[in-house]
Amino acid sequence: MYRVLKAKHWHFFIIGFILPILISTFGIILSFNSINGTLLFFTIPVSVVISQLVLYLWLWSAGNVLYKIAGINRSFENRVFRFFVVIPVVLVVLMLGFWLWGASILGMGKFSMANVLIAALIYIVPVQFIFIVSKFYCFYFAAKVIKSAELQRVANFDDFVTDFVLIMLFPVGIWFLQPRVNLLIKKYSNAS
């Protein structure tokens, strides 16, 4: 995870944004050029999963590595963060599976709007709520850790609100945050 934080901002941009766009474009072009459009049902969710996995890998690395090497672990805990960062990753991978399963049901002609509405009310709404809460907490924690490592004290929300918004604007926010994280990694690795 330490290596992830040493990467340049453009690495994250290429892997987390350009690669998924290329995969989606490839799927759209091939589905229009062939009779069978099932490739489109596969490439779009795969590109979303790649993008989200890059984001959460960066969040996990920033949240844990900076938390440990900057000595912030004496100020506040990261147990909730470690729990909440796993939830969106699992949900994104599960949604990929459900997307592909739904596409296969649609392809077999067994699609029913009543089943979709019942599944949405019973499963999707609560899962989406958990996903949103955990995602915002991960953004909050990573922004707090980055700013606390820079300030060398526990940062207030007013201190890191800009970092919080930059993380929400993934992948553009990484262009501004990753150079600062690189400086922090260099600073704390030289101090050790």
mmCIF file of the C-alpha atoms, coordinates in Angstrom:
data_MODEL
# 
_entry.id   MODEL 
# 
loop_
_atom_site.group_PDB 
_atom_site.id 
_atom_site.type_symbol 
_atom_site.label_atom_id 
_atom_site.label_alt_id 
_atom_site.label_comp_id 
_atom_site.label_asym_id 
_atom_site.label_entity_id 
_atom_site.label_seq_id 
_atom_site.pdbx_PDB_ins_code 
_atom_site.Cartn_x 
_atom_site.Cartn_y 
_atom_site.Cartn_z 
_atom_site.occupancy 
_atom_site.B_iso_or_equiv 
_atom_site.pdbx_formal_charge 
_atom_site.auth_seq_id 
_atom_site.auth_comp_id 
_atom_site.auth_asym_id 
_atom_site.auth_atom_id 
_atom_site.pdbx_PDB_model_num 
ATOM 1   C CA . MET A 1 1   ? 0.000   0.000   0.000   1.00 0.00 ? 1   MET A CA 1 
ATOM 2   C CA . TYR A 1 2   ? 2.967   2.266   0.561   1.00 0.00 ? 2   TYR A CA 1 
ATOM 3   C CA . ARG A 1 3   ? 3.809   1.954   -3.150  1.00 0.00 ? 3   ARG A CA 1 
ATOM 4   C CA . VAL A 1 4   ? 0.329   3.099   -4.117  1.00 0.00 ? 4   VAL A CA 1 
ATOM 5   C CA . LEU A 1 5   ? 0.887   6.427   -2.385  1.00 0.00 ? 5   LEU A CA 1 
ATOM 6   C CA . LYS A 1 6   ? 4.210   6.907   -4.185  1.00 0.00 ? 6   LYS A CA 1 
ATOM 7   C CA . ALA A 1 7   ? 2.443   6.786   -7.562  1.00 0.00 ? 7   ALA A CA 1 
ATOM 8   C CA . LYS A 1 8   ? 1.965   9.962   -9.550  1.00 0.00 ? 8   LYS A CA 1 
ATOM 9   C CA . HIS A 1 9   ? -1.398  11.618  -10.000 1.00 0.00 ? 9   HIS A CA 1 
ATOM 10  C CA . TRP A 1 10  ? -1.517  10.787  -13.685 1.00 0.00 ? 10  TRP A CA 1 
ATOM 11  C CA . HIS A 1 11  ? -1.173  7.061   -12.894 1.00 0.00 ? 11  HIS A CA 1 
ATOM 12  C CA . PHE A 1 12  ? -4.457  7.184   -11.001 1.00 0.00 ? 12  PHE A CA 1 
ATOM 13  C CA . PHE A 1 13  ? -6.054  9.254   -13.753 1.00 0.00 ? 13  PHE A CA 1 
ATOM 14  C CA . ILE A 1 14  ? -5.081  6.778   -16.463 1.00 0.00 ? 14  ILE A CA 1 
ATOM 15  C CA . ILE A 1 15  ? -6.065  3.657   -14.517 1.00 0.00 ? 15  ILE A CA 1 
ATOM 16  C CA . GLY A 1 16  ? -9.142  5.101   -12.791 1.00 0.00 ? 16  GLY A CA 1 
ATOM 17  C CA . PHE A 1 17  ? -10.583 7.184   -15.621 1.00 0.00 ? 17  PHE A CA 1 
ATOM 18  C CA . ILE A 1 18  ? -8.988  6.711   -19.043 1.00 0.00 ? 18  ILE A CA 1 
ATOM 19  C CA . LEU A 1 19  ? -8.904  2.884   -18.915 1.00 0.00 ? 19  LEU A CA 1 
ATOM 20  C CA . PRO A 1 20  ? -12.602 2.583   -17.910 1.00 0.00 ? 20  PRO A CA 1 
ATOM 21  C CA . ILE A 1 21  ? -13.569 5.078   -20.641 1.00 0.00 ? 21  ILE A CA 1 
ATOM 22  C CA . LEU A 1 22  ? -11.628 3.043   -23.204 1.00 0.00 ? 22  LEU A CA 1 
ATOM 23  C CA . ILE A 1 23  ? -13.259 -0.207  -22.039 1.00 0.00 ? 23  ILE A CA 1 
ATOM 24  C CA . SER A 1 24  ? -16.746 1.339   -22.221 1.00 0.00 ? 24  SER A CA 1 
ATOM 25  C CA . THR A 1 25  ? -16.062 2.845   -25.634 1.00 0.00 ? 25  THR A CA 1 
ATOM 26  C CA . PHE A 1 26  ? -14.755 -0.494  -26.868 1.00 0.00 ? 26  PHE A CA 1 
ATOM 27  C CA . GLY A 1 27  ? -17.942 -2.183  -25.642 1.00 0.00 ? 27  GLY A CA 1 
ATOM 28  C CA . ILE A 1 28  ? -20.216 0.417   -27.231 1.00 0.00 ? 28  ILE A CA 1 
ATOM 29  C CA . ILE A 1 29  ? -18.444 0.306   -30.591 1.00 0.00 ? 29  ILE A CA 1 
ATOM 30  C CA . LEU A 1 30  ? -18.412 -3.488  -30.716 1.00 0.00 ? 30  LEU A CA 1 
ATOM 31  C CA . SER A 1 31  ? -22.061 -3.777  -29.658 1.00 0.00 ? 31  SER A CA 1 
ATOM 32  C CA . PHE A 1 32  ? -23.134 -1.435  -32.480 1.00 0.00 ? 32  PHE A CA 1 
ATOM 33  C CA . ASN A 1 33  ? -21.049 -3.341  -35.006 1.00 0.00 ? 33  ASN A CA 1 
ATOM 34  C CA . SER A 1 34  ? -22.425 -6.745  -34.083 1.00 0.00 ? 34  SER A CA 1 
ATOM 35  C CA . ILE A 1 35  ? -25.882 -8.213  -33.794 1.00 0.00 ? 35  ILE A CA 1 
ATOM 36  C CA . ASN A 1 36  ? -25.361 -9.311  -30.199 1.00 0.00 ? 36  ASN A CA 1 
ATOM 37  C CA . GLY A 1 37  ? -25.210 -6.417  -27.721 1.00 0.00 ? 37  GLY A CA 1 
ATOM 38  C CA . THR A 1 38  ? -24.265 -8.456  -24.663 1.00 0.00 ? 38  THR A CA 1 
ATOM 39  C CA . LEU A 1 39  ? -20.735 -7.077  -24.680 1.00 0.00 ? 39  LEU A CA 1 
ATOM 40  C CA . LEU A 1 40  ? -22.184 -3.696  -23.714 1.00 0.00 ? 40  LEU A CA 1 
ATOM 41  C CA . PHE A 1 41  ? -23.776 -5.245  -20.605 1.00 0.00 ? 41  PHE A CA 1 
ATOM 42  C CA . PHE A 1 42  ? -20.355 -6.521  -19.593 1.00 0.00 ? 42  PHE A CA 1 
ATOM 43  C CA . THR A 1 43  ? -17.980 -3.660  -20.419 1.00 0.00 ? 43  THR A CA 1 
ATOM 44  C CA . ILE A 1 44  ? -19.824 -0.810  -18.699 1.00 0.00 ? 44  ILE A CA 1 
ATOM 45  C CA . PRO A 1 45  ? -20.060 -2.456  -15.259 1.00 0.00 ? 45  PRO A CA 1 
ATOM 46  C CA . VAL A 1 46  ? -16.460 -3.670  -15.542 1.00 0.00 ? 46  VAL A CA 1 
ATOM 47  C CA . SER A 1 47  ? -15.311 -0.119  -16.238 1.00 0.00 ? 47  SER A CA 1 
ATOM 48  C CA . VAL A 1 48  ? -17.286 1.162   -13.228 1.00 0.00 ? 48  VAL A CA 1 
ATOM 49  C CA . VAL A 1 49  ? -15.755 -1.539  -11.017 1.00 0.00 ? 49  VAL A CA 1 
ATOM 50  C CA . ILE A 1 50  ? -12.227 -0.677  -12.180 1.00 0.00 ? 50  ILE A CA 1 
ATOM 51  C CA . SER A 1 51  ? -12.777 3.005   -11.468 1.00 0.00 ? 51  SER A CA 1 
ATOM 52  C CA . GLN A 1 52  ? -14.248 2.355   -8.032  1.00 0.00 ? 52  GLN A CA 1 
ATOM 53  C CA . LEU A 1 53  ? -11.528 -0.129  -7.093  1.00 0.00 ? 53  LEU A CA 1 
ATOM 54  C CA . VAL A 1 54  ? -8.847  2.425   -7.971  1.00 0.00 ? 54  VAL A CA 1 
ATOM 55  C CA . LEU A 1 55  ? -10.617 5.019   -5.818  1.00 0.00 ? 55  LEU A CA 1 
ATOM 56  C CA . TYR A 1 56  ? -10.940 2.695   -2.831  1.00 0.00 ? 56  TYR A CA 1 
ATOM 57  C CA . LEU A 1 57  ? -7.388  1.409   -3.184  1.00 0.00 ? 57  LEU A CA 1 
ATOM 58  C CA . TRP A 1 58  ? -6.223  5.016   -2.988  1.00 0.00 ? 58  TRP A CA 1 
ATOM 59  C CA . LEU A 1 59  ? -8.539  5.747   -0.042  1.00 0.00 ? 59  LEU A CA 1 
ATOM 60  C CA . TRP A 1 60  ? -7.353  2.632   1.795   1.00 0.00 ? 60  TRP A CA 1 
ATOM 61  C CA . SER A 1 61  ? -3.722  3.528   1.194   1.00 0.00 ? 61  SER A CA 1 
ATOM 62  C CA . ALA A 1 62  ? -4.098  7.177   2.177   1.00 0.00 ? 62  ALA A CA 1 
ATOM 63  C CA . GLY A 1 63  ? -6.240  6.342   5.173   1.00 0.00 ? 63  GLY A CA 1 
ATOM 64  C CA . ASN A 1 64  ? -4.018  3.597   6.581   1.00 0.00 ? 64  ASN A CA 1 
ATOM 65  C CA . VAL A 1 65  ? -0.465  4.403   5.500   1.00 0.00 ? 65  VAL A CA 1 
ATOM 66  C CA . LEU A 1 66  ? -0.564  8.103   6.324   1.00 0.00 ? 66  LEU A CA 1 
ATOM 67  C CA . TYR A 1 67  ? -2.438  7.294   9.512   1.00 0.00 ? 67  TYR A CA 1 
ATOM 68  C CA . LYS A 1 68  ? 0.430   5.059   10.651  1.00 0.00 ? 68  LYS A CA 1 
ATOM 69  C CA . ILE A 1 69  ? 3.531   6.865   9.416   1.00 0.00 ? 69  ILE A CA 1 
ATOM 70  C CA . ALA A 1 70  ? 2.399   10.361  10.411  1.00 0.00 ? 70  ALA A CA 1 
ATOM 71  C CA . GLY A 1 71  ? 1.769   9.300   13.996  1.00 0.00 ? 71  GLY A CA 1 
ATOM 72  C CA . ILE A 1 72  ? -1.909  10.226  13.834  1.00 0.00 ? 72  ILE A CA 1 
ATOM 73  C CA . ASN A 1 73  ? -2.819  6.891   15.406  1.00 0.00 ? 73  ASN A CA 1 
ATOM 74  C CA . ARG A 1 74  ? -2.320  8.444   18.835  1.00 0.00 ? 74  ARG A CA 1 
ATOM 75  C CA . SER A 1 75  ? -5.011  11.052  18.123  1.00 0.00 ? 75  SER A CA 1 
ATOM 76  C CA . PHE A 1 76  ? -7.976  9.113   16.726  1.00 0.00 ? 76  PHE A CA 1 
ATOM 77  C CA . GLU A 1 77  ? -8.931  5.582   15.650  1.00 0.00 ? 77  GLU A CA 1 
ATOM 78  C CA . ASN A 1 78  ? -9.236  4.128   12.172  1.00 0.00 ? 78  ASN A CA 1 
ATOM 79  C CA . ARG A 1 79  ? -11.221 0.950   12.935  1.00 0.00 ? 79  ARG A CA 1 
ATOM 80  C CA . VAL A 1 80  ? -14.468 2.381   11.582  1.00 0.00 ? 80  VAL A CA 1 
ATOM 81  C CA . PHE A 1 81  ? -12.667 3.513   8.427   1.00 0.00 ? 81  PHE A CA 1 
ATOM 82  C CA . ARG A 1 82  ? -11.199 0.053   7.824   1.00 0.00 ? 82  ARG A CA 1 
ATOM 83  C CA . PHE A 1 83  ? -14.701 -1.409  8.178   1.00 0.00 ? 83  PHE A CA 1 
ATOM 84  C CA . PHE A 1 84  ? -16.394 1.202   5.999   1.00 0.00 ? 84  PHE A CA 1 
ATOM 85  C CA . VAL A 1 85  ? -13.829 1.041   3.184   1.00 0.00 ? 85  VAL A CA 1 
ATOM 86  C CA . VAL A 1 86  ? -14.521 -2.663  2.672   1.00 0.00 ? 86  VAL A CA 1 
ATOM 87  C CA . ILE A 1 87  ? -18.309 -2.224  2.378   1.00 0.00 ? 87  ILE A CA 1 
ATOM 88  C CA . PRO A 1 88  ? -18.317 -0.206  -0.887  1.00 0.00 ? 88  PRO A CA 1 
ATOM 89  C CA . VAL A 1 89  ? -15.758 -2.503  -2.503  1.00 0.00 ? 89  VAL A CA 1 
ATOM 90  C CA . VAL A 1 90  ? -17.868 -5.565  -1.700  1.00 0.00 ? 90  VAL A CA 1 
ATOM 91  C CA . LEU A 1 91  ? -21.049 -3.805  -2.835  1.00 0.00 ? 91  LEU A CA 1 
ATOM 92  C CA . VAL A 1 92  ? -19.493 -2.672  -6.128  1.00 0.00 ? 92  VAL A CA 1 
ATOM 93  C CA . VAL A 1 93  ? -18.351 -6.208  -6.911  1.00 0.00 ? 93  VAL A CA 1 
ATOM 94  C CA . LEU A 1 94  ? -21.775 -7.602  -5.902  1.00 0.00 ? 94  LEU A CA 1 
ATOM 95  C CA . MET A 1 95  ? -23.506 -5.046  -8.107  1.00 0.00 ? 95  MET A CA 1 
ATOM 96  C CA . LEU A 1 96  ? -21.352 -6.220  -11.013 1.00 0.00 ? 96  LEU A CA 1 
ATOM 97  C CA . GLY A 1 97  ? -22.583 -9.755  -10.386 1.00 0.00 ? 97  GLY A CA 1 
ATOM 98  C CA . PHE A 1 98  ? -26.217 -8.655  -10.118 1.00 0.00 ? 98  PHE A CA 1 
ATOM 99  C CA . TRP A 1 99  ? -25.882 -6.527  -13.244 1.00 0.00 ? 99  TRP A CA 1 
ATOM 100 C CA . LEU A 1 100 ? -24.592 -9.492  -15.224 1.00 0.00 ? 100 LEU A CA 1 
ATOM 101 C CA . TRP A 1 101 ? -27.249 -11.767 -13.720 1.00 0.00 ? 101 TRP A CA 1 
ATOM 102 C CA . GLY A 1 102 ? -29.955 -9.255  -14.635 1.00 0.00 ? 102 GLY A CA 1 
ATOM 103 C CA . ALA A 1 103 ? -28.593 -8.966  -18.157 1.00 0.00 ? 103 ALA A CA 1 
ATOM 104 C CA . SER A 1 104 ? -28.763 -12.736 -18.547 1.00 0.00 ? 104 SER A CA 1 
ATOM 105 C CA . ILE A 1 105 ? -32.379 -12.788 -17.293 1.00 0.00 ? 105 ILE A CA 1 
ATOM 106 C CA . LEU A 1 106 ? -33.227 -10.023 -19.745 1.00 0.00 ? 106 LEU A CA 1 
ATOM 107 C CA . GLY A 1 107 ? -31.575 -12.004 -22.526 1.00 0.00 ? 107 GLY A CA 1 
ATOM 108 C CA . MET A 1 108 ? -33.674 -15.080 -21.668 1.00 0.00 ? 108 MET A CA 1 
ATOM 109 C CA . GLY A 1 109 ? -36.891 -13.057 -21.830 1.00 0.00 ? 109 GLY A CA 1 
ATOM 110 C CA . LYS A 1 110 ? -37.792 -13.598 -18.159 1.00 0.00 ? 110 LYS A CA 1 
ATOM 111 C CA . PHE A 1 111 ? -37.740 -9.901  -17.255 1.00 0.00 ? 111 PHE A CA 1 
ATOM 112 C CA . SER A 1 112 ? -40.600 -8.713  -15.061 1.00 0.00 ? 112 SER A CA 1 
ATOM 113 C CA . MET A 1 113 ? -41.111 -5.122  -13.912 1.00 0.00 ? 113 MET A CA 1 
ATOM 114 C CA . ALA A 1 114 ? -42.833 -6.357  -10.730 1.00 0.00 ? 114 ALA A CA 1 
ATOM 115 C CA . ASN A 1 115 ? -39.702 -8.309  -9.763  1.00 0.00 ? 115 ASN A CA 1 
ATOM 116 C CA . VAL A 1 116 ? -37.535 -5.258  -10.404 1.00 0.00 ? 116 VAL A CA 1 
ATOM 117 C CA . LEU A 1 117 ? -39.707 -3.013  -8.209  1.00 0.00 ? 117 LEU A CA 1 
ATOM 118 C CA . ILE A 1 118 ? -39.842 -5.530  -5.368  1.00 0.00 ? 118 ILE A CA 1 
ATOM 119 C CA . ALA A 1 119 ? -36.069 -6.072  -5.513  1.00 0.00 ? 119 ALA A CA 1 
ATOM 120 C CA . ALA A 1 120 ? -35.500 -2.316  -5.560  1.00 0.00 ? 120 ALA A CA 1 
ATOM 121 C CA . LEU A 1 121 ? -37.620 -1.727  -2.499  1.00 0.00 ? 121 LEU A CA 1 
ATOM 122 C CA . ILE A 1 122 ? -36.371 -4.672  -0.483  1.00 0.00 ? 122 ILE A CA 1 
ATOM 123 C CA . TYR A 1 123 ? -32.692 -4.776  -1.400  1.00 0.00 ? 123 TYR A CA 1 
ATOM 124 C CA . ILE A 1 124 ? -31.422 -1.864  -3.438  1.00 0.00 ? 124 ILE A CA 1 
ATOM 125 C CA . VAL A 1 125 ? -32.662 1.051   -1.315  1.00 0.00 ? 125 VAL A CA 1 
ATOM 126 C CA . PRO A 1 126 ? -31.136 -0.127  2.012   1.00 0.00 ? 126 PRO A CA 1 
ATOM 127 C CA . VAL A 1 127 ? -27.930 -1.274  0.315   1.00 0.00 ? 127 VAL A CA 1 
ATOM 128 C CA . GLN A 1 128 ? -27.622 2.063   -1.469  1.00 0.00 ? 128 GLN A CA 1 
ATOM 129 C CA . PHE A 1 129 ? -28.063 3.911   1.831   1.00 0.00 ? 129 PHE A CA 1 
ATOM 130 C CA . ILE A 1 130 ? -25.294 1.845   3.455   1.00 0.00 ? 130 ILE A CA 1 
ATOM 131 C CA . PHE A 1 131 ? -23.115 2.417   0.386   1.00 0.00 ? 131 PHE A CA 1 
ATOM 132 C CA . ILE A 1 132 ? -23.563 6.196   0.533   1.00 0.00 ? 132 ILE A CA 1 
ATOM 133 C CA . VAL A 1 133 ? -22.883 6.433   4.271   1.00 0.00 ? 133 VAL A CA 1 
ATOM 134 C CA . SER A 1 134 ? -19.741 4.317   4.031   1.00 0.00 ? 134 SER A CA 1 
ATOM 135 C CA . LYS A 1 135 ? -18.503 6.164   0.948   1.00 0.00 ? 135 LYS A CA 1 
ATOM 136 C CA . PHE A 1 136 ? -18.856 9.586   2.570   1.00 0.00 ? 136 PHE A CA 1 
ATOM 137 C CA . TYR A 1 137 ? -17.194 8.365   5.756   1.00 0.00 ? 137 TYR A CA 1 
ATOM 138 C CA . CYS A 1 138 ? -14.232 7.064   3.730   1.00 0.00 ? 138 CYS A CA 1 
ATOM 139 C CA . PHE A 1 139 ? -13.938 10.432  1.975   1.00 0.00 ? 139 PHE A CA 1 
ATOM 140 C CA . TYR A 1 140 ? -14.168 12.205  5.337   1.00 0.00 ? 140 TYR A CA 1 
ATOM 141 C CA . PHE A 1 141 ? -11.538 10.023  6.991   1.00 0.00 ? 141 PHE A CA 1 
ATOM 142 C CA . ALA A 1 142 ? -9.019  10.172  4.126   1.00 0.00 ? 142 ALA A CA 1 
ATOM 143 C CA . ALA A 1 143 ? -9.347  13.961  3.902   1.00 0.00 ? 143 ALA A CA 1 
ATOM 144 C CA . LYS A 1 144 ? -8.923  14.272  7.661   1.00 0.00 ? 144 LYS A CA 1 
ATOM 145 C CA . VAL A 1 145 ? -5.830  12.055  7.667   1.00 0.00 ? 145 VAL A CA 1 
ATOM 146 C CA . ILE A 1 146 ? -4.192  13.949  4.798   1.00 0.00 ? 146 ILE A CA 1 
ATOM 147 C CA . LYS A 1 147 ? -4.782  17.344  6.399   1.00 0.00 ? 147 LYS A CA 1 
ATOM 148 C CA . SER A 1 148 ? -3.823  16.085  9.876   1.00 0.00 ? 148 SER A CA 1 
ATOM 149 C CA . ALA A 1 149 ? -0.554  14.727  8.476   1.00 0.00 ? 149 ALA A CA 1 
ATOM 150 C CA . GLU A 1 150 ? 0.142   18.087  6.850   1.00 0.00 ? 150 GLU A CA 1 
ATOM 151 C CA . LEU A 1 151 ? -0.740  20.127  9.929   1.00 0.00 ? 151 LEU A CA 1 
ATOM 152 C CA . GLN A 1 152 ? 0.807   17.602  12.358  1.00 0.00 ? 152 GLN A CA 1 
ATOM 153 C CA . ARG A 1 153 ? -2.256  17.898  14.573  1.00 0.00 ? 153 ARG A CA 1 
ATOM 154 C CA . VAL A 1 154 ? -5.827  16.622  14.437  1.00 0.00 ? 154 VAL A CA 1 
ATOM 155 C CA . ALA A 1 155 ? -7.555  18.659  11.752  1.00 0.00 ? 155 ALA A CA 1 
ATOM 156 C CA . ASN A 1 156 ? -11.034 20.113  12.168  1.00 0.00 ? 156 ASN A CA 1 
ATOM 157 C CA . PHE A 1 157 ? -13.599 19.777  9.388   1.00 0.00 ? 157 PHE A CA 1 
ATOM 158 C CA . ASP A 1 158 ? -13.042 23.419  8.454   1.00 0.00 ? 158 ASP A CA 1 
ATOM 159 C CA . ASP A 1 159 ? -9.388  22.562  7.796   1.00 0.00 ? 159 ASP A CA 1 
ATOM 160 C CA . PHE A 1 160 ? -10.061 19.717  5.365   1.00 0.00 ? 160 PHE A CA 1 
ATOM 161 C CA . VAL A 1 161 ? -13.384 20.570  3.719   1.00 0.00 ? 161 VAL A CA 1 
ATOM 162 C CA . THR A 1 162 ? -11.558 21.367  0.453   1.00 0.00 ? 162 THR A CA 1 
ATOM 163 C CA . ASP A 1 163 ? -9.786  17.990  0.530   1.00 0.00 ? 163 ASP A CA 1 
ATOM 164 C CA . PHE A 1 164 ? -13.126 16.288  1.206   1.00 0.00 ? 164 PHE A CA 1 
ATOM 165 C CA . VAL A 1 165 ? -14.647 17.911  -1.886  1.00 0.00 ? 165 VAL A CA 1 
ATOM 166 C CA . LEU A 1 166 ? -11.576 17.045  -3.969  1.00 0.00 ? 166 LEU A CA 1 
ATOM 167 C CA . ILE A 1 167 ? -11.893 13.378  -3.035  1.00 0.00 ? 167 ILE A CA 1 
ATOM 168 C CA . MET A 1 168 ? -15.563 13.472  -4.025  1.00 0.00 ? 168 MET A CA 1 
ATOM 169 C CA . LEU A 1 169 ? -14.504 14.819  -7.433  1.00 0.00 ? 169 LEU A CA 1 
ATOM 170 C CA . PHE A 1 170 ? -12.530 11.683  -8.294  1.00 0.00 ? 170 PHE A CA 1 
ATOM 171 C CA . PRO A 1 171 ? -10.527 11.438  -10.582 1.00 0.00 ? 171 PRO A CA 1 
ATOM 172 C CA . VAL A 1 172 ? -9.981  15.197  -10.960 1.00 0.00 ? 172 VAL A CA 1 
ATOM 173 C CA . GLY A 1 173 ? -9.408  15.680  -7.232  1.00 0.00 ? 173 GLY A CA 1 
ATOM 174 C CA . ILE A 1 174 ? -6.580  13.161  -7.247  1.00 0.00 ? 174 ILE A CA 1 
ATOM 175 C CA . TRP A 1 175 ? -4.644  15.499  -9.556  1.00 0.00 ? 175 TRP A CA 1 
ATOM 176 C CA . PHE A 1 176 ? -4.520  17.989  -6.688  1.00 0.00 ? 176 PHE A CA 1 
ATOM 177 C CA . LEU A 1 177 ? -4.286  15.627  -3.714  1.00 0.00 ? 177 LEU A CA 1 
ATOM 178 C CA . GLN A 1 178 ? -1.748  13.055  -4.905  1.00 0.00 ? 178 GLN A CA 1 
ATOM 179 C CA . PRO A 1 179 ? 1.186   15.486  -5.244  1.00 0.00 ? 179 PRO A CA 1 
ATOM 180 C CA . ARG A 1 180 ? 0.562   16.552  -1.631  1.00 0.00 ? 180 ARG A CA 1 
ATOM 181 C CA . VAL A 1 181 ? 0.391   12.907  -0.557  1.00 0.00 ? 181 VAL A CA 1 
ATOM 182 C CA . ASN A 1 182 ? 3.672   12.255  -2.404  1.00 0.00 ? 182 ASN A CA 1 
ATOM 183 C CA . LEU A 1 183 ? 5.291   15.096  -0.444  1.00 0.00 ? 183 LEU A CA 1 
ATOM 184 C CA . LEU A 1 184 ? 3.939   13.707  2.830   1.00 0.00 ? 184 LEU A CA 1 
ATOM 185 C CA . ILE A 1 185 ? 5.251   10.222  2.031   1.00 0.00 ? 185 ILE A CA 1 
ATOM 186 C CA . LYS A 1 186 ? 8.669   11.655  1.183   1.00 0.00 ? 186 LYS A CA 1 
ATOM 187 C CA . LYS A 1 187 ? 8.664   13.834  4.327   1.00 0.00 ? 187 LYS A CA 1 
ATOM 188 C CA . TYR A 1 188 ? 7.708   11.046  6.719   1.00 0.00 ? 188 TYR A CA 1 
ATOM 189 C CA . SER A 1 189 ? 9.907   8.399   5.086   1.00 0.00 ? 189 SER A CA 1 
ATOM 190 C CA . ASN A 1 190 ? 12.943  10.739  5.386   1.00 0.00 ? 190 ASN A CA 1 
ATOM 191 C CA . ALA A 1 191 ? 12.071  11.445  9.031   1.00 0.00 ? 191 ALA A CA 1 
ATOM 192 C CA . SER A 1 192 ? 12.022  7.740   9.905   1.00 0.00 ? 192 SER A CA 1 
# 
